[in-house]
């Protein structure tokens, strides 16, 4: 009886160890995948589609929409729908750090609330995912903070 219980514990422990190893190996992108992700991220004009879970639908009469661009020289540029933004970024794996963000200080009555929400969301960004024509900027827990579509 003791042998059967002991054997079951060994089998369960082995299965758990194999499962953890398998998950760890499949969740880490390879160097080639990381290079491809950075390549997809850079040199694209990304247009905002979501702030958090809320879909952003631009007013057809609005001239500016929130955008972001990541340049190969590690400079980030964009717009909050009113003001131009600029700063620097760093990438390590799937983590991204936005820093030294600055903006112009124009007041746009019709987009003031959007500009505030966008700025607050950018301050929470800690990670990213990019797939084809979709960019997701994520918070420290992996939740979507901002989502963009590649501009055609």
C-alpha beads as a LAMMPS data file, in Angstrom:
LAMMPS data file: protein, C-alpha beads

152 atoms
151 bonds

1 atom types
1 bond types

-500.0 500.0 xlo xhi
-500.0 500.0 ylo yhi
-500.0 500.0 zlo zhi

Masses

1 110.0

Atoms # bond

1 1 1 0.000 0.000 0.000
2 1 1 2.812 2.428 0.917
3 1 1 4.565 1.649 -2.363
4 1 1 1.464 2.561 -4.429
5 1 1 1.024 5.906 -2.617
6 1 1 4.728 6.687 -2.965
7 1 1 4.677 5.778 -6.666
8 1 1 1.603 8.007 -7.233
9 1 1 3.370 10.924 -5.514
10 1 1 6.407 10.462 -7.769
11 1 1 4.224 10.325 -10.882
12 1 1 2.261 13.433 -9.869
13 1 1 5.463 15.325 -9.001
14 1 1 6.985 14.362 -12.345
15 1 1 3.900 15.492 -14.242
16 1 1 3.880 18.843 -12.456
17 1 1 7.584 19.374 -13.171
18 1 1 7.137 18.500 -16.847
19 1 1 4.116 20.783 -17.128
20 1 1 5.986 23.706 -15.564
21 1 1 8.947 23.156 -17.867
22 1 1 6.710 22.935 -20.923
23 1 1 4.808 26.127 -20.041
24 1 1 8.025 28.047 -19.317
25 1 1 9.587 26.968 -22.598
26 1 1 6.584 27.826 -24.741
27 1 1 5.853 31.183 -23.119
28 1 1 9.298 32.689 -23.719
29 1 1 9.780 34.074 -27.208
30 1 1 12.925 33.116 -29.070
31 1 1 15.440 35.739 -30.183
32 1 1 14.021 35.507 -33.721
33 1 1 10.465 36.043 -32.436
34 1 1 11.615 39.030 -30.376
35 1 1 13.384 40.563 -33.379
36 1 1 10.258 40.063 -35.493
37 1 1 8.080 41.674 -32.786
38 1 1 10.385 44.708 -32.603
39 1 1 10.396 44.949 -36.390
40 1 1 6.572 44.914 -36.463
41 1 1 6.454 47.518 -33.682
42 1 1 8.819 49.992 -35.295
43 1 1 8.287 52.259 -38.294
44 1 1 4.507 51.901 -38.179
45 1 1 1.978 54.617 -37.457
46 1 1 -0.313 53.020 -34.881
47 1 1 -3.826 54.496 -34.573
48 1 1 -5.722 54.103 -31.289
49 1 1 -8.655 51.655 -31.265
50 1 1 -9.155 51.000 -27.507
51 1 1 -8.390 52.574 -24.155
52 1 1 -8.620 49.682 -21.727
53 1 1 -11.741 47.722 -22.625
54 1 1 -13.474 50.726 -24.213
55 1 1 -13.420 50.994 -27.990
56 1 1 -12.327 54.384 -29.294
57 1 1 -14.323 55.647 -32.259
58 1 1 -13.027 58.949 -33.593
59 1 1 -15.428 61.746 -34.383
60 1 1 -15.410 62.166 -38.181
61 1 1 -15.147 65.934 -37.676
62 1 1 -12.033 65.592 -35.508
63 1 1 -8.829 66.304 -37.336
64 1 1 -6.444 64.507 -34.975
65 1 1 -6.723 61.020 -33.550
66 1 1 -4.412 59.455 -30.956
67 1 1 -1.444 57.759 -32.592
68 1 1 1.952 56.399 -31.611
69 1 1 5.136 55.574 -33.531
70 1 1 8.180 53.683 -32.292
71 1 1 11.289 54.598 -34.285
72 1 1 14.413 52.401 -34.536
73 1 1 16.432 55.158 -32.792
74 1 1 14.341 54.382 -29.646
75 1 1 12.352 57.614 -29.932
76 1 1 8.587 57.388 -29.504
77 1 1 6.307 60.003 -31.085
78 1 1 2.597 60.446 -31.391
79 1 1 -0.469 62.434 -30.571
80 1 1 -3.097 62.283 -27.834
81 1 1 -5.731 63.605 -30.219
82 1 1 -4.782 67.212 -29.466
83 1 1 -1.141 67.492 -28.429
84 1 1 1.970 66.016 -29.970
85 1 1 3.913 63.596 -27.750
86 1 1 7.563 62.589 -27.771
87 1 1 9.880 60.582 -25.560
88 1 1 12.122 57.555 -25.520
89 1 1 11.495 53.860 -25.083
90 1 1 13.438 50.733 -24.222
91 1 1 12.546 47.125 -24.979
92 1 1 13.653 44.033 -23.093
93 1 1 11.881 40.897 -24.287
94 1 1 8.165 41.657 -24.187
95 1 1 8.620 44.528 -21.725
96 1 1 8.643 48.133 -22.861
97 1 1 9.498 51.222 -20.877
98 1 1 8.295 54.645 -21.987
99 1 1 10.205 57.521 -20.423
100 1 1 10.910 61.211 -20.735
101 1 1 7.471 61.675 -22.310
102 1 1 6.649 65.271 -23.042
103 1 1 3.909 66.982 -24.996
104 1 1 2.779 70.273 -26.350
105 1 1 0.260 72.061 -24.122
106 1 1 -2.583 73.114 -26.398
107 1 1 -6.132 73.011 -25.100
108 1 1 -8.662 71.234 -27.284
109 1 1 -12.087 71.366 -25.694
110 1 1 -13.582 68.490 -27.674
111 1 1 -10.686 66.088 -26.925
112 1 1 -9.524 67.248 -23.469
113 1 1 -10.965 64.214 -21.659
114 1 1 -9.548 61.811 -24.249
115 1 1 -6.108 63.421 -23.974
116 1 1 -6.174 62.997 -20.187
117 1 1 -7.237 59.321 -20.387
118 1 1 -4.633 58.611 -23.056
119 1 1 -1.841 60.230 -21.045
120 1 1 -2.809 58.286 -17.902
121 1 1 -2.894 55.014 -19.867
122 1 1 0.564 55.644 -21.362
123 1 1 1.883 56.056 -17.833
124 1 1 0.779 52.495 -16.986
125 1 1 2.470 50.781 -19.950
126 1 1 4.949 48.029 -19.008
127 1 1 4.645 45.521 -21.852
128 1 1 3.551 45.050 -25.420
129 1 1 2.218 42.502 -27.880
130 1 1 2.224 43.029 -31.621
131 1 1 0.493 40.780 -34.122
132 1 1 0.400 41.704 -37.783
133 1 1 -1.591 44.971 -37.762
134 1 1 -2.539 45.113 -34.053
135 1 1 -0.488 46.553 -31.187
136 1 1 -1.471 46.099 -27.548
137 1 1 0.258 48.063 -24.804
138 1 1 -0.075 46.240 -21.480
139 1 1 0.138 47.124 -17.796
140 1 1 2.324 45.317 -15.238
141 1 1 -0.270 42.536 -14.917
142 1 1 -0.539 41.922 -18.677
143 1 1 -3.890 43.703 -19.030
144 1 1 -4.537 45.735 -22.160
145 1 1 -4.147 49.447 -21.463
146 1 1 -4.135 50.705 -25.063
147 1 1 -4.736 48.995 -28.392
148 1 1 -3.882 50.262 -31.846
149 1 1 -4.289 49.310 -35.460
150 1 1 -1.623 49.880 -38.100
151 1 1 -2.559 52.845 -40.269
152 1 1 -3.218 51.858 -43.829

Bonds

1 1 1 2
2 1 2 3
3 1 3 4
4 1 4 5
5 1 5 6
6 1 6 7
7 1 7 8
8 1 8 9
9 1 9 10
10 1 10 11
11 1 11 12
12 1 12 13
13 1 13 14
14 1 14 15
15 1 15 16
16 1 16 17
17 1 17 18
18 1 18 19
19 1 19 20
20 1 20 21
21 1 21 22
22 1 22 23
23 1 23 24
24 1 24 25
25 1 25 26
26 1 26 27
27 1 27 28
28 1 28 29
29 1 29 30
30 1 30 31
31 1 31 32
32 1 32 33
33 1 33 34
34 1 34 35
35 1 35 36
36 1 36 37
37 1 37 38
38 1 38 39
39 1 39 40
40 1 40 41
41 1 41 42
42 1 42 43
43 1 43 44
44 1 44 45
45 1 45 46
46 1 46 47
47 1 47 48
48 1 48 49
49 1 49 50
50 1 50 51
51 1 51 52
52 1 52 53
53 1 53 54
54 1 54 55
55 1 55 56
56 1 56 57
57 1 57 58
58 1 58 59
59 1 59 60
60 1 60 61
61 1 61 62
62 1 62 63
63 1 63 64
64 1 64 65
65 1 65 66
66 1 66 67
67 1 67 68
68 1 68 69
69 1 69 70
70 1 70 71
71 1 71 72
72 1 72 73
73 1 73 74
74 1 74 75
75 1 75 76
76 1 76 77
77 1 77 78
78 1 78 79
79 1 79 80
80 1 80 81
81 1 81 82
82 1 82 83
83 1 83 84
84 1 84 85
85 1 85 86
86 1 86 87
87 1 87 88
88 1 88 89
89 1 89 90
90 1 90 91
91 1 91 92
92 1 92 93
93 1 93 94
94 1 94 95
95 1 95 96
96 1 96 97
97 1 97 98
98 1 98 99
99 1 99 100
100 1 100 101
101 1 101 102
102 1 102 103
103 1 103 104
104 1 104 105
105 1 105 106
106 1 106 107
107 1 107 108
108 1 108 109
109 1 109 110
110 1 110 111
111 1 111 112
112 1 112 113
113 1 113 114
114 1 114 115
115 1 115 116
116 1 116 117
117 1 117 118
118 1 118 119
119 1 119 120
120 1 120 121
121 1 121 122
122 1 122 123
123 1 123 124
124 1 124 125
125 1 125 126
126 1 126 127
127 1 127 128
128 1 128 129
129 1 129 130
130 1 130 131
131 1 131 132
132 1 132 133
133 1 133 134
134 1 134 135
135 1 135 136
136 1 136 137
137 1 137 138
138 1 138 139
139 1 139 140
140 1 140 141
141 1 141 142
142 1 142 143
143 1 143 144
144 1 144 145
145 1 145 146
146 1 146 147
147 1 147 148
148 1 148 149
149 1 149 150
150 1 150 151
151 1 151 152
